[in-house]
Amino acid sequence: MRDIGVIAVTARGRAAAERLAAAWPGTVRTITAERPAEALRTAFTECGAVLSFLAVGATVRVLAPLLGDKTTDPPVVCVDESWEHAVAVLGGHHGGNELAERAAGVLGCRPVITTASDSARTTPLDSYGDELGFTIADHGPLAAVGAAVLSGEPVRLEGAEAWPLPPLPDNVSVSARTPLEAVAAVIRVSDQRDDGRADDGPPTVVYRPRSLVIGVGSARGVSADEVGGLIDQVLADAGLAPESVRAVATVDLKADEEGILRAAAQRGWDVVTYPAAELADVDVPNPSEVVRAEVGTASVAEAAALHGAAGAGRGAELVAAKRKSANATAAVARVRPRGRLAVVGLGPGARDLTAPRAVAELRRASVVVGLDQYVDQVRDLLRPGTRILTSGLGQEEERARTAVEEARTGAAVALIGSGDAGVYAMASPALDFAGPDIDVVGVPGITAAVSASNLLGAPLGHDHAYISLSDLHTPWEAIERRVRAAAEGDFTVCFYNPRSRKRDWQLPRALEILAEHRPATTPVGHVHNASRDGEHITMTTLEEMLAGGVDAVDMFTVVLVGSSASRAVAGRFVTPRGYTWKG
């Protein structure tokens, strides 16, 4: 979000502005003026968002004459004098709701969200596909289509199958076979120019995906008018919507061609360039040996369009073959979009230790894959229509394969696990199976080790090692070598999977190895169900653990054993950082 204009006229408001500025450095701009209304108008016209410490009514009266379009107006949030409520007044789905929640998080107040889709937890239609760059062809039918979705009426969804879009409620069907007379509304994803609402049909909202790449070649010195006119004609003849163009592509020899650059800029499109050697490898229907002799590739327009579209997805198709003017050529290719896999760490269990980004990914996912007990923790965060695929303990490989295969169909998938997905969790097996045909993002989470460490004190204050004691997939000989290396290196050690009903001897053996290299009084801490119901924290010593303390440890416990420098201070487990502090 761009700079946030804060309007504060009282001491309480100014204190809030200072707190927000400290929390969001470089973002908050406190607007001062002789009259609050003047400051508010300045913030609205100059800032990317507005936080008003004025009454909602006063704010609305001042801003009403300035309102244009909700997709371009800055979002506005009002906070009351007592910091009890942060009210999203304008632009709820375009940053207002998010800003209200962020402000509430800093000031300790309650966000007030009144947009209907958010109240029903459904995906808001006016931001559907925003993450993918979708635009809406005509906002007119949006309210009627949104009402049909929220009312549970039958709504037909067309053209969205291959895009990693968020879920919509079950009354929104992906079946294009449903007759139009049987539905209350239509949601359509299309890059076709005339693919809109029929006058006698149900209300239809059309989303323009960023699915087209225009390849352009030219002679030196070509004019912007000629390039632009050719592009416009090619799109029109192919029935393609200019709003769906994601870029103009050409050979790198044309990176400074003013006519191409200006024609693209006039239409709000980026220009991307590729080396001739890369374009020469692209199979095209209309190669030219003349072009090959001049620039080193038999095709510029078709090859650049296909190459650019393929790089943006999992392949491309040529939808408008090369067209020539006196000094330019143009062709259009369509992206085959990639599915999306988010590997999400939920943290140690407590909801307030789950990262906001993880929550956002769960709300975006149309398919959620995970261990049944982890899915149960977050069901309330999932949007209606989300497909949930669960399995039990020991089926990690199946979950990873399932998540990748779902993403390959074009879906937006969240593969969830506890703690951090990259630490003894699902990221590793999933990335083993994931190829370049899907997009993958990782969302970090607070690990069990970090959660337990903070409950115990600061045992991980210096170098440390994580070791899993489960020998189900790793031979014990390898585990023992790692424990011995950590012991000899004098690392603080965190044991995952320390003890189960069938594996009850591994933890004592690991502790015996550590005891060969550090004092019997070395602090040991273990935490059961860190940050969850039934949390239990134990501080003890290496000697006491070997004397029978392991009996309290199970698979829901994290065990931390100090280094030779670790010590107990006021009942807390501390590993010094090794600095010599100056007085």
N, C-alpha and C positions, 0 to 999 in steps of 0.2 A: 504494500500500500504506500502511496506517495505521502507527502507531509500531511499531518493532521492538524488542522486549525482548531485551537482550543479557545473558547470564549468564556472568560471568567471575570466577573465584576465584583465579587465579594471576597472576603478573606478566605472563606471556606473554599470557594471556587479556585482561588489562586493556589491554595495549598494542594488541591487536587491536581491542578496543572503541573505543579512542581513534582508531585509524586509520579505522574504519568511521564513526564520528561525524564525522570531518573530511570523509570522502567523501560522506556523506549528511546534510548539516546539517539539524537540525530533525526528524530521523526516528528516530535511535537513542536509546533510553532504557536506560541501564545500570542493572540491577536489583541492588541490594545487600541482603543480609540476613545474619543471624548464621549461618544454615545455608543451603547452596546449594540444597537441596531446596525450602526455603521461597521462595527467590528465583525458582526455576524455576516453582513453582506460581503465584506472583504474576504473572509474565510471561505465563503461559499464559492466565490468566483476565482480565488487564487489557489486553494488547497485541494488535495485529493480526497479529503474527508473532513467532517466537522464534528467536534464534540462541544456541545453547548451546555454550559452550566446556567441555563435560563429555563423558564417554564416552557412546556411543550407548546402551549397556546401562543405565547409571545414569539417563540422561534418560528412557528408555522406562519404567523401573520407577517413577519418580516421577510421570510423567504418565498412566500407564495408568488409574488410577482416575478421571481427569478427562475421559477421551475420550467424546465424544458422537457427532457425525456429521461425516464428513470434509468435507462442504460448508460447515460452520459452524465447526468447530474451527480455530484459527489454525495455519498451517503452521509446522513445526519443522525447523530445520537444525542439525546438530552439526558443529563444527569441532574437529579434534584439536589437541593441544598444540603440535605442530610445524608447524601450518598447511599440512599436505600435502593434506588432503581436506576438502571441504565436503559433507556427506552429507544429502540430503533424506530426513528420517525420517518426517515426517507431512505430508499435504496436498500431495503432489507436483504434482497437476494443479490445485491451488487455491492456488498461490503458492509452494509448497515448492521445486519445481525451479527456478523463476525466482530465488528468493532464494539458492539454492545457487550458481547461476551468477553472480549479482551479487556475492555475498560472495567467490567465487573470483576474480573480476575485481579486487577491491580488495586481497585478501591474497596473490594469486599462487599459490593452491592449485588443486587439481583438483576440479571439481564431480562428485559421485557421484550419478548418476540411475539408479534401478532400476525405475521404472515400465515395464511391458512395451511400451506403445505408443510411448514415447519411445525405447526401445532399437530398435524396429522403424521409427522415424521416422513412424509413422502418427498421424493425428489422434486424440487421446484422447477416448473417448466420454463420459467424465464431465464434459468441458468443451466438448463439441460445441455450437456455437451460443451460447456464453457471450457473445461480443461483441455478439450480437443480442438478448440478454436471455432466451434460451431457458431453460426449467427442465425437469426430468425428473419425469414424473408418478409413477413408481415406480422406485426404485433397485434393486429386487429382481432383475430380469432382466439388469442391466447387466453383471455378470461373465460370464454365459453368452453374451450377445451379443458382448461384447468378445473372448472367446475364439474365437468363430466367425470374427470379422473377422480376427484375428491368425493364425488357422490356415489361412486361405485358403478356408474353406468358403463356399458360396453364401449370400449375405445379401441380402434384398430391402430397398430403400430407397423409402419412400413419402412423398409430400407435400413433398419438399425442393426440387423443381425451381425454384421461383421465388425462393428465398432465397439470398443471397450467402454460402453456407457453405463451409468449408474442404473439401478433397478427402478422399475415403476410398479405400481400395485397390480395385483393379479387380474383386475378387470381390464387391464391394458394388454391386449393379445398381440402376439407377433405374427399371427396368421393373416396373410393377405387374402386368404380365401374367404374370410368372413365378408358377406355382402355388405355394401355400403348402407343399404336400407336397414340393416340390422344393428348398426352402431350409432352411438350418439355423437361421436367425434372421431377425428383421425389425427394421428401424429405421424409425420412423414419426414424421413431423412433422405434428401435428394439433391444432387447437383444439376438436375435438369431445369432449364430456364423457365419453362411454363408449367412446372409441376406444382400447381397451387390448388386452391379451393374452387370447386365447381359451384356455380351460382345456385344450383338446386340440390347440392349435396350437403352433408354434415359439415360443421365447422372444422377446418383443417389448419393446423399450424405446421409450417414447413421449416425444417432446419437445414441450413446450408453447411455441409461438412467441408473442411479444407482438404479436398480430395483431388484437385487438379494441378498439374504442373505444365506450364507452357514452355516449350522449347523454342528458342529463337536463334536464327542465324542471320547474318547480314553482310553486305558489302561495307567497306570502310566509309564513314561519313554519312550513313543513312540517317534520315530525319526521324524525329520522334513521332511526327504525324504519320509517316508511312508505317513504322513499326506498330504504333498503336492502332491504326486503322486496320492493318492486317490481322492483328490479334483479335480485335473486336469482331471482325467478319468471320474468322475461324470459329470463335465461340458461338456466335449467332447461328451460323450454318449447322453446327453440330448440336444446337439446342442446349448449350451448357451455360450455367449461371456464373457470371463473373465473380459473385460473392464466394464461390467455392475454390477460387484460385489461391493456392498457397505460395507460389513463387514463379518467377520467370527464370529459366535455366538456359545457359549458353556455354560455349567453349571459353576457356580462360583467356584466349587471345582477344576476346571481346569484353574483357573486364572493365575497360575504360571507354567502351563505345557509348558516346553521349546519347545517341538516339535511342538505344535500348534502355539505358539507365533512366532517361527522362520519361519514356513511355511507361515504364514500370512504376516509377515514382508518382506519376500523375494518377495512377489507378490504385495507389496504396500497396503495391506489391514489392516484395524483396527480390533481389537478383542474386542467383547463385551461379558459380562457374565451376567447370570441371576441366582437367587437362585433356588435350586431344587424345592422348594414349588411352585414357579411360573410356572416352566416347567411342574410340575405334573398336573396342571389344563388345559394344552393344549391337545385338542383331536387330536390324531395321528393315522395313519392307521397301524402302525407296533410297538405296545408297547411291552415291554419286562419285565417280572416279575423279571428276573435275574438282569436287570439294576435297577429296582425299589428297590430291596433289597440292592443293593450296594451303590447307590447314592441318593435314596429318590425320584426318578421320573422314570416312566416307559419308558421314551424316553429322550435322550439328543439331538441327531442330528436333528431329525424331529421337536421335540418340540422347540428347540432353533432357528431353521430356521424360523418356523412359528411365534414364539413369537417376534423375532427380526424384521421380515418383517411387522407384524401387528403393531408394535410400530412405524414403520417408515411411515405408511400409514393408510388407513381405512379398513384394513383387509389384508389377505394374502392367497395365494394358493400354495400348494406343487407342484413343477414342476419336482422334481427329488426325488423319495423316497429313503429311507435309503439304502446305499451301505456299505458293510463291507470289510475291509482288515483284516490282522491278528490281528492288535492292534488298529484299528480306525474305526469309522463310519462317514459317511458324507451324507447330504441331502441338497436340495436347495429349497427355497421358494421365490416366487415373490411378491413384494410389490404391493398393489392396492393403487396408490397415492391419497393423499388428495388434494382437491381443495384449493384455497387460497383467502382469503378476506382481502384486505387492506382497512381500514377505514381512509380516508384521509381528513385532514383539509386543506383547500386552503388558509387560512389566511383571512384578512379583505377585500381583493379585489384587491389591487395593486399587479401586477405581481412580483415586486422585494421583496415583503413581503411573497411570497409563498416559502416554504422551498425547497431546492434542493432535499431532499428525497421525498417530495410530487411529484415533477416533475418526478423523477425516477419511482415512483410507477405508475403514469399515463401512462408512456411510456411502462411499463411492462405489464399493464393490457390488457387482450383481451376483457373484458367486463367492461364498465363504467356505473354506475348507479348513478343518481343524479337529483336534482331539475333542471328543464330546464334552468333557468337563470344562475345557477352555471356551468352547462355543457358548456354553450355558452362562459363562461369566459376562458375555457381551451381547446376548440376544436383544436386550433392550436398546442397543445402539444401532441395530441393523434396520434399514429401511424396509417398508412393506414391499414384497415382491422379491426379496433377496433369496436366492436358492442356497440352501445350507447342506453341505456334505460333511458328515461326521464319521469318525471311526474311533476305535478304542486303542488302548495302550499296545505298543509293539507293532503298530501298523504305520510307522513313519514313512517307509518307502512307498507304500500305497498312497498315502496322503500327498507326498511330494509329486508322484507321477500323475495323480488325479488333478492336482492344481495346475501343473504344466499343460496337461492335455486340454483342460478347460480353457486356459489362456490361448491355446493354439486355435480354438474355434473362434476367437475374436472377443471373448468375454473379458470383463474387468474382474479379476480374481484376487481375493485376499487369502493368503495362507497364513494362519495364525499359530502362535505358540506362546508359551509363558516366557518371562524374562526378556532377554534379547534374542531375536531370531537367529543371530549368527553365533551364539554361544551355546554349544550342546543342544542345538534346536534345529529348526526346519530349513534354514537358509542353505546349509551345506548340501543336503540331499536334493533340494529343489534345483539349485544351480548346477548340480551334476547332470540333471536331465534337460535343463532349459537351453535352447539353442538361440541363434540370432533371429529366429522368426517371431519372437515375442519380446516385449519390453519388460524389464524387471527393475523394480525399485525395492530398496530395503528401508524399513522403518525401525530405528533403534529403540530398545526398551531397557528399563532398569533391570539388571540381572539379579538373580537370587543372591549371588555373592555380594554385590554392592548393597543390596537391601539389608542383608544380614550384617555386613560390615558396619553399616551406619547404626544399627541397633546395638551392636557390641561396643562401639567406640570408633577406633581408627586402626584396625588391624592391618589394613592394606596400605598403610602410610609409606611403605618403601617397596622394594622389588618383591613380587609375589608370583606364584604359579597356581593355575587351576588344573586339577587332575580329577578325572572321573575314575571311580573305583569299580565301575561296572565292567565285568569281563565277558559280557554277552557277545560283544562284537570285537573286542580287543583282547588278545591273549594276556593272561596275568603276567607272564614274563615281561612283556613290554610295559605294562603298568608299573611293575616293580622297578624296572630300570628308571622310569621317569620319577618315581618317588625317591629313589636313591639319589638321582641327580639333583633333585630339588633339595634334598637333605644336605648333600655335600656343598651345594651352592648357597646354603643358608637363606633360602627363600621362605617367606611366609607362604603357607600352603592352604589353599581352599579345596576341600574335597566335595565334589558333586557325587550323587548316587552312592552315598557312603555305605549303606547297609540295608538289606532287605531280609525277609524271612528265609530265603534260600541262600543268600550271600551274607553270612554273618561273621566270617573270619577275615575278610579282606581289610576292613578298617583296623582291627587290632594289629594285623601284620604291618600295615602302612605306618601306624603310630610307633611300632617297635623300631622300624627303620629310622624314623625321624629322631627317636630318643637316643640313637647311637651318636647323634651329632649336635644335640642341644640339651640344656639342663632339664632336669625333671620338673622344675618349677615354671617351665615355659608356659605362658598362658594359652589356653584353648577355649574357644567359644563355639557353641553350636546353637543354631536357631531353627526351631520347628515352625513351619507355616509362616515364614516371614511375611508380614503385612497382610495376613489373612486371618480368618476366624481361627481361634485355637493357637494363636502365636505364643511361643514359649521360648524364652532366652535363657541360656545357661552359660555362666562363666566358670571355668575350672582350670585344671593344669594338666600337663601331659602325664604326669605321674598318676593323677586321679582317674584320668581316662583309661589308662592301662590297667588300673585296679578294678575296673568294672563300670566305668562311666559310659562305655559304648552302648550299654543296654537301652539308653534313652534315645538312641539315634535310629532313624528310619529313612525311607526314601524321600520324605518330605522335609528333611533336615539338611542344612548346610553346615559343614564342620570347617572351622578355621584354626590352624595351628601356627603359632607365632614363630619368628626366627629367633636366633639367640639374643637379639637385641630387644625383642618385644617384652613388654612388662604390663602389669596391672597398675593403673593409676586411678585412685578413688573409685575402684570397682569397675573401671572401664579398661578395655583391651586396647593398648596403644603400641604401634610399631613406629619408633622415631624415624624421622626423615634423614637423620645423620648429619644435620647442619650443626655448626658451632655458632650459637647465637651470641651476638655482641650486646653487652649491656649498655 
